[in-house]
């Protein structure tokens, strides 16, 4: 009996000992340690993180285990070890750079963290490597470098920009800040140029319908702008000066710093930017093509982990921006021939509490986010006094805009043992926009309340097959009053909309994947970004107003794609071919009515069209033979067609010289556009980046008289190429310097037929956002990057 007890006791002791083998190791990329790499026991919730020097320690049992090692910017490593072999020696893990970003983790595909390869929809990720290669100061300058995406400038006077996904204009795209839809219609007018890339961790873009996840206005897809999180104890100072056309200065100063506790349970990042850009006149007529701009941004992002399975995240960003375009910028706006002047004060913030049970099978998230913008504006002209009425109108063209957006929600995610995932949640979204220009008797007072419930199930019956079935139910209340001069319109909408989505992912082979899907989307009748922008034609403002009987717009979007990716030692290759078809029912279309109001302003009206569709193909090719060379090229072939002839300009029935302008295809939409991105490091610590975008020919409307009468013109094609040289210098182990210089728009591919003078059509603008521009930069910091 005593012998039996001794045997059992020794077995128990050996089991205890076996469960507590401590394995110590390092994670490097052959030259430097990789800080905060994740070392996980595959198929379990067990794992640890490396410290700043890439060192880690993990408790393992004596049986062989499979480990998964992940780190941002590196290929995921899978290794199998016997812990007993490393009880008295280091486990050395060497990782390779993920030059093409094939192993990134994204959240925009399913509202949960998922590996890019496992996502059932295509997600494009833009990161700091691209921001640096293109010398991008703002989000607007970097979104072009992926297929299916094009950013365009729409006004000479104020620099209004919008992003088009798969050929649809900006109002079809839902812009998210840290996965929250608080980026309002007003923010969309100038916001893409207001958000600096220096505060960003990455931007995730999902093309095609996203209403099933994020609600109204995501017909074309989503752009998720994700700000930096504290990961390391870092600091950096970055100064850049650009000379537009070799003479007009654009100065930018960025500051950033992060502090993370030793136990990695808390941290904070603080960042700031100051930008000062002078105005640029391309044709010497005294009127700007690029606005004068001053931008000040200050923000912070912090986290606290009360326990191993909970996390509180707080993010705050304040933007103050002044921009002005037109003529005689030194004078008060009402004394000029044309001035568009905007003074924005924007505050965006969010608070999220994530928590889970011990084995992470049940995950919960409670969040609230908000945005408030106060805008002082001036849209006017001919204050020099063409007539007495012109002077009076000009002096009363000052406006005030107050914009508020609030979002609150709860999300629950259940991870099943068979790897299926259930995600459900509820959201409430409120927005209120008050835009008033008393001198023109122009007023927008719009309130939108949305109550939503969503659910999706990620079904994985086989290792190589995933199906994602989801839907979102939105109840939307829109209450809007819209007025210009003697025209009054009202919108009272209360409707419930179901937006389903079905996508599938099939791994044909280990390297070749097929994705296909359907998504339904909608846009409720309300004022969008272009409706809140006022352009100038003939020296008079041009207003947009909603029609009386505007109905909800619906969409049906279909996508199918093949994605081939393969890694052989250090060689990475990636090829994407994607087809898309989006059908629009009762699409919102803007029609120039030809009507001139008593105050001289021109009226456009938003009406429901007869139907339209956008169809095309996106492609992307990426090759990286080593960490010293990356080549990427992508593009889009597309057509945007109205099912019936569409009126773009409605002629005055009393006119004997005018006639209706009819179109069958969308304007401002090239049939082909694409990008090129080559990054190389021919010598140690020296880099060369060649990037560029191509924009094909497209139809551009131009107003040619004071009534808004149009003529259609064809723009030329443009190659907008950029060249950047960079040199890294190690002063000490913790003090590094990066020097950069180069040229944007090397070949000076720039519009050469701008409308001119005080009566110009300020919307007649196309092509690259600036002419040839030289830049010089210097960055100090404690990280080698």
N, C-alpha and C positions, 0 to 999 in steps of 0.2 A: 504493500500500500504506500509506504514511504517513497519507494522507487518511482511509483506512478505519479505521486505528487511532484517529485523532483523533475520528472520528464515534462509534466504539464507546465511547471513553473519556468523551466528553461525555454520551452517553446514560446510561452508568453513573453519572456524577456527578449528572445530573439526577434519576435514580431514587433515589439516596441522599438528595439534598436533599428529594425529594418525600416520602420516608418519615420525614422529621424536621421537619415543620412543627409548631411549638409553638403550640397554641391556649390562650390564657388567658381565664378567664371568671369570672363570679360567679353564684351561685344565691340568689335572694331571693324573698320573698312580697310584694313591692311596698313593704313597710314595713321589714322587717328581714332580715338575711342568714339563710340556712338552713345551719347547720353540719353538716358530714359527710354532705351529700347525695352519692349515688352517681351518677357520670356514666359510662355504659357505651356502648361501640360495639356496636350491635345485631347479634346473630348471631355475636359473637366473645367471647373471654374478656378482651378489652382494656377497661380502664377505670381510673378514679381516683376519689378522694373529695375533697370540698371540706374546707377547714379550718374553724376556729372562726368565721372571718369570712365563710364561704360562698365563698371564693376557691378556684379549682382551676386546674391546668395539665395538659394531655394532649398527647401526641405523636400526630399523625395524618398520613396520606399526603395527597397533593394531590387525590385523587379525592373526590367527594361521599360523605358517610357519613351513616348514620342513627344518632342518639344516643337513648338511653333514660336519663331522669333520674328517680331515685327518692329519696324521703326519707320518714321516718316521719311520718305525719299529713298528708301532702300527696298530691294526685293525681299519678299517674305521667305524665310528659311525654315525648312522642315528637317529635323534631325532625330535620330534614334540613338539613345545612349543607355549604358548600364551604369546606374549611379555608383555602384561599388568601385568602378574603375576611376572615379573622380572624387573619392573620399579624401584623398591626400594630394591631389594635384588639380590645377586649374582647368576648367572647361573653356577652351578658347573658340569663340564663334566669330567667324569672319563673314561680313555681309557685303553684297554688291549693290552699287547704286541703281535705283530704279529710274533710269534716264527718261523713259517714256511714261512714267506714272501709271503702270499697269496694275500695281498692287495697292493703290490708294483705297482708303476707307471713305465712303460718302454717306450722306444722310438724306439727300433730296429724292432718291428713288422710291423709298418706302416709308419715310419719316423715322427710320431706325438706322443705326450704324450698320453698314454692310460693305463687304469688299466689292470693289468696282467690277471684278469679273463675275461675281455672284449676283449682281443687281439685275433684275428682270427688265429694266429699261436702260437705254444708253444714257450715260451721264458723262459730260465733259467737265474736266477740272482745270481751272486756271490758277496757278500758284505763283509764289514769289520769284521762281526761276524765270517765268515768262514776263512778269512785271519788270524785272531787272533787264532782261534781254531787250525789251521794247522801249525801255526808259519811260514807262507809263507813269504819269503823275496821278491820273484819276481812273476810275472804273471805265469810263467811256472810251478811253484810249486802248484798252486791252481786250475788250469783248470780241473784236473782229477776228481774233486768232483761233477760230474753231469753225467747223462746217455748219452751215445753216444759220449763222448769226451775222448780222450787219448793223453797225451803228452809223447813223447819219445825222448831219446837222441840218436843221430846217429853218434857220432864220439868221440873216446877216446882222440884224440889230441886237439880238440878245443871246444868240448861240444855243437856242433850244435844240436838244438832242433827243433821239429816241432809239431804242434797240428793236430790230426786227428779227423775229425767229421764224424760220421757214417761210419767209415772204410776207408775213402778216405784220401790220404796224404795231407801234409800241403799246397801244391800249389793249392788245390781245395778250400781253406778257405780264405775268405776275412777278414783281420784284419782291424778294424776301430779304429781311435783315435778320441774320441768325435764325433762319427757318421760320420767321414770323412775318405775317402779311400786314405790316404797319407802314409800308412805303406807299403813300397815298397817290391819287391822281395828280395832285399838285406837286408832290415830290418828284414825280416822273418827268416833269417838264424840264427841270434843270439838275435833278438829283444825281444822275449818272456822272456829271462833271464835278459835283460837289464832294463826292466821297473819294478820299485819296487812297491809292493802293498801299500806302505805308501802314495803314491800320488793318490791312486784310491778312487773314491766314490763307484764304482761297476763295474762289468763286465757282460754284457748281451750277451747271446749266443742263436742264432737261428739256429737250425739244418735244413738241406735240403735247396733247391735252393733259393738263394737270389739275382740272377742276375736281376730280375725285378725291384728291388729297388736300388741296389748298383753296378750293372754292371758286367763286366768280372771277372772271378776267384771266384765267390761266389757259385759255384756248390754244394759244401758240406754244405755251410751256412756261417754265419758271427759271428765274435767275436768282440764285440763293447767295447772297453776299455774307460771308462768314468772317467776323473780325478775329484778331489774334487772341489767343489764350496764353496765359503765363505757363511756360514749360521749363525755362532755364532762368538762372540769374544772369540777365543780360542788360546791356545798354548800347545805344547807338545814336550817332548824330550824322545826318545826311544832308548835304547841301548841293543843289543843282541849279545851274543857270542855263537857259536856252535862249537863243537869238533867232527869232522868227524872221525869215527872209534875210538872215544875217545881220539884223539891226534892231529888232523890237524885242526887249528883254522880257523873259518869263522866269521869275526867281522862285525857288521852292526850298524851304528848310523843314526837315523832319527830325523829331526827337522821339525816342522810345526807350522804355526801360521796364524790366520785369524782375520781380522778387518772388522766389518760391521757398517755402519752409523746408527744412532738412528732411522732415518726414513726408514731404510731398502732399500734405493734407490741406494746404492753403497756398494761395498765391495771388498776385495782382500784376497786371500790365497797365502802364500809363503811356499814352502816345499823344503827340501833338503835331500840327502842321501849320505853316504859314506860307501862303502863295500870293505872289504879286505879279500880275501880268499887265503889260501896257497894251493899248488898242493897236490894231493893225488895219491899214487902209490899202487894199490890194491894187486898186486902179487909179489912185490919186485924185478922186473926186471929192475928198474931204469927208467921206462917210465910211464908217468902219465895216470891215468884213469879219474881223475877230474882235470880240468885246474886250474892254478894260475889265480886269477881274482882280478882286482881293478876297482871299479865302483864309479863314482861321478855323482850325478844327482841334478840339481837345476831347479826349475820351479815355475810358478805362474799362477793363474787364477783370473781374475777380472771381475766385472760387473758394469754397470752404467745404471740406468733407467731414461732417460730424461723425461718420462711421465709415467702415469699408464699403458699404453698399448704399451710401447716400451722398448727394452732392448738391450744393447751392451755388448757382452761378448768377452774377450780376454784371450787366453791361450797360454803359452809359456813353453817349456821344453827343457833343454839342457842336453845331456847325453855324458859323456866321459868315455870310458871303455877300459881297457887293459886286454887281456887274452893271456895266453901262455901255451901250452902243448907240451909233448915230453920228451926228456931226457936232462940232464945237463943244467938246466934252468939258471944257473949262467953265462954260456958262450954266446957269440954272436951266433945268430941262425945258421949261415952258418958253424960253427965249430962243430955242433952236428950231431948225427945220424938221428934224426927226430925232427923237430920243426914246429909247426903251431902257429904263433903269429899274433894277430890282435890288432890294435890300432884304436878305433872308436871315432869320434867326430860327434855327431848327434844333430841337432836342429830341433824341431817340434813346429809349431805354428799355430794359427788359430784366425780369427776375424769374428764374426757373429753379424748381426744387425737384430733383430726381432721386428716387429711392427704390430699393428692390429687396427681395428676400435673400436669404443666405446663398442659395445656389443660382441666383439670378434668373430663375424661371419666370418670376413675376416682376415686371418693371412698371413703375408709375412715374408720371411726370405732371406737375402742376406748374402753369406758367401764366405770366401776365406781361404784356409789352405795350408800349405807347409811343406816340409821336406827336409833337406839337410844332407847328410852323407859323411864324408871324412874318408876313411879307408886306413891305411898303413898295409900291410900284408906281411907275409913270410910263404910260403908253400914249404918246402924242406927237404932234408935228406941226409944221408951218407956223410956229410961234413968232417967226419974223414978221408976220402980218401980211399974208397974201390978201386976206380980207379981214375986216373987223371981226367977223364971226370966227375965222380961223384962230385969231389971237385969243378970243374968249374961250373957245374949245380947248386950246392948248393949255391955258392956265388952269383949266378944271380937269385935266387928264390924270391927276394923281389918284391912286387907289390904295385900298387896304384889303389884305386877305388874312383870314384866320382859319387854320386848318388843324383838325384834331383827329387822330386815329387811335383806337384802343382795341386790344385783343386779349382775351382771357380764355384759358382752356385747360382741359385735363386729358391725358392720354394714358392708356393701359396697354401693355404689350405682354403677351404670354408666349414664352418659348417652350415648345414641347420637346420631349426626349427624342422624337423622330425627326427633329429639326424643323418641323412646321412652326409658323409664327402667326399669331393672331394679334392684330392691332385695332383698337377701338378708341374712340374719344368724342368729346364734345367741345365746341368752340362758340364764343360770342365775339362778334366784330362790330365795332361802332365807328363811323366816320362822320364828321361834320365839316362842311366847307362853306365859308362865307366870303364872297369875293365882291367887292363894291367899288365902282368908279363913278362917283356922283356926277361928274361933269358930263358923262355920256349917258347918264341914267341907265347904266349897265349894272346888273345885280345878279349874282348866283347865290342862292341859299339852299343848300342841299344836305340832307341827313340820310344816312344809310345805316340800317341795323340788320345784321345777319345772325341767325341762330342755326347752328349746324351740328350734325352728328355724322360721324364717319366710321367705317369699318373695312378692314381688308384681311384676307387670309392668304398667307404664303404657303402653298401646298407643295411638298417635295416627296412625291411617291417613289421617285427613283433618284439615285445619286446624280444622274445627268439630266434631270428634268425638273423644272420649277414652274408652277402656275401661280399667278397673283390675281386674285379676284377681289375687287373692292368697289365701294360706292360711297357717295357722300350725299346727304340730304340737307339742302339749304332752304331755310325760309327767309326771304329778303323783303324788308320794308324800305321803300325809297320814297322820300318826301322832298320834292324839289320845286323851287320857284326860280324861273329864269326870265330875265327882262333885259331888253335893249331898247332905249328910247320909248317909242309908243307900242312896242310889241311885248306881250306878256305870255308866258307859257308856264304850265304847271305839270308836274309829274307826281302821281300818287299810285305807287305800285306795291302790291302785297301778293307775293306768289311763293310757291314751294316747288323746288326743282330737284330732281334726282339725277346725279351724275355718276354713272357706272364706269368701271374700267376693268378690262381683262388683258393681261399680258402673259406671255409664256417665254421661257428660256430653255433651250435644248442644247446640250453639249454634244454635238455630232461626233466630234473627237475631242481629245484633250486640248487641241489647239483651236478648233473651229466651233463657233457658237452661232446659233440662230435665235433671234428674238423677234417676236411679232405681237401686235396688240391693237386694241380698240379702246378709245376713250371718248366720252361725251362731255361737252363743255357748254358754258353759257355766259352771256353778259346781260345784266339787267339794264334797262334804260336809265342812264345817268350821265353826268358830265365827266369826260375823261381828260387825259393830259392835253391833247390838242385843243379841246374846248376851253381850257383855262389859259391858253396862250393867245395873245393878240398880236397879229402881224400888221405891217404897215403897207398900204398900197395907195399910190397917188397922193401920198402925204396924209391919208386918212386911215384910221384904224379899221381893221377887218375883224368882225365879231362872228362867233359861232353860237348858234342857239339850237336847242332840241325842238323837233317838230311836235305837234300836239298829240299825234297818235302813234308815237314811237313804241314798238313792241320789243320784247326780249329777243335777243339773238342767240341761236343755238348752233352747235357744231358737232360733227362726227369726224373723228380723226383716226386714221389707220396707218400703222407703220409696220415695216418688216426690214430686218437687217441681218447681215452676216458679218461676223467679227472673227478675224484670224489673228492670233498672237502666239508667238513662239520665242523662247529664249534658248540659245545654245551658248553655253559658257557666258561670255560677256556680251554676246550679240543679242539684241532685242529687236524683234520685228512686230509690227502691228498694222493690220489693214481692216478698214471698216467700209462697208457698202450698205447704205440705208435708203429705202424708198419710203415716201410719205404721201399721203393724200388726205386733205382736210376739206370737208364740205361745210359751207356756211349757209345757214337758213335765216332769212330776214337780216342780212348783214347791215350794220350801221354804215352809211355812206354820207359823205359831206358834199353838199351841192352848193355851188355859187349861184345865188338867186338872181343876181343882176340888180337887186334892189338897193337903192341908196336912201338911207334914212334922213330925216330932217336935219340932223346934225352933221350930215355929210359922210358918215361912216357906212361901210359896206357890210352886207349881211350874208353869212353862209348858214345853211340849215342841215342838221343831221336827220336823215330819213332812213327808213328801211329799204334796202335794195331787194331785187327779185331773187337773189341767190348767187352764190359764187363758190369756186373751189380753188385750192392751191395744191399743186402736185409737183413732185420733183424727186431728185436723188442727191443725197449727201455722200461724199467719200472722204476718207482720211487715210494717209499712209505715213507710218512712222518707222524709222530705222535708226538703231544706235549700235554701232559695232563695238563701242567702248564708252566708258564714262567721259572720254575726251571729245566725243563727236555725237551729235544728235541731229537728225534730219526729219522734219515733219512738213507735210503738204496736205492741204485739204481744200474742198470746194463744194459748190452747190449748183446743180442745174435745176431750174424750176420754171413753172408757168403759173400765173395768177389770173384766173379767167372769171368774168361775170357770165352767168348762164343766159342772161338777156342783156341787150344794150343798156348801158348805164349813163344817165345824165350827169355830166361833171359841171356844166354851166347851163343854167336855164335862162334863155334869152328873154329880154323884155318884149312882151307881145306887141307893144306899140312901136318898137324899133324896126326900121326898114333895112338896117345894115347888119344887125346881129342875127345869129342863129344858134340853136342849141349845140353844145359841144358834147358829142356822144363818144363813149369809150367802151371797149370790150375787154380790156385787160387793166390790171391795177397800174397806176402811175407810180413812179419812183421805185420800180422793182426791176432790177436787171435779171436777165435770163441766166446769167452765170456770174458768180463771184467766188473768191477763194483767198487762201493765205499761204505763206511760206515761212518756215522757222528753222534756221540752221544755227546750232550752237557748237562751237569747237574751242578746244584749248590746246593749241599747237605747242606751247611751251608751258613749263610749270608756272602756275600762278598768273598766267596770261590768258585772257579769253577774247574770242571774237564772235559776235552775234550778227547774223544777217537775217532780218525779218521783213515781211512785207505783205500787203494785201492787194488783191486785184478786184476791181469793180467794172463789170461790163456795161455796155450801152443800156440806157433806159429812157423812158418817156418822162419828160419833166414839164408840168404846166407852168406857163408864165402869163401873168396878168398884164394886159397892154393898154387898158384905159381905166378911167376913174370909176367906172361902173363894175369893175371886176371881170370884164370880158377876157377870155383866155385864148391862148394859142398853145399848141402842143409842140414841144421841141425834143429832139433826141440828143442826149448827152454823149460825149466821147467816152471811151474806155480809159481806165486809169490803173497804172502800176504805182503804188505808194510803197517805196522800198526804204529800209532803215539799216544803218550800219553802226555798230557800237564796238569799241575797243575797251577792255578792262584790264587793270593790273592790280594784283593783290600784294600787299607788303606786310610781313610780320615784323612789327617793332619789338614786341615782347610776346610771351606766351599768351597774355591776356590783353594785348593791345594790338589791333590790326587796322590797316588802312586799305581802302579800296579806291582806286582812281579810275575814272571813266571819261570817255569822250566819243563823239560820233556825230552822225548826221541823220536826221529824220527827213523822209521824202527826198531821197538823194537826187532823183531826176527832176525834182520840182514839178511833179505832175499835179497841177492845180487848175481850178476853173479860171478861164480867161475871158468870160463874157458876162461878168456880174452886171446886173442892172445898176444904174448910177443916178445920182442926183436926188433931190428931196422927194420926188414922186415915184421912186423906184418900188418894184415889187420885192420886198425883203425876204419872201419865201422862195425866190428863184435862186437857190443855192444847192449845190450838189458836189460830189467828189470828195477828195481828202479834206480833212478839217483844217489843214494849214499848209503853207508852201514849204520849201526847203528850210530846215531849221537845224542850226548847229547847237550842240549841248556839251557841257562840261560838268562833271560831278566829282565829289569827294565824300567818302563815308568813313567815320571812325567808329570802332566798336570793340567788344571783347570776344566776339566770335569769329571764327574763320569762315567767311562766306562771301 
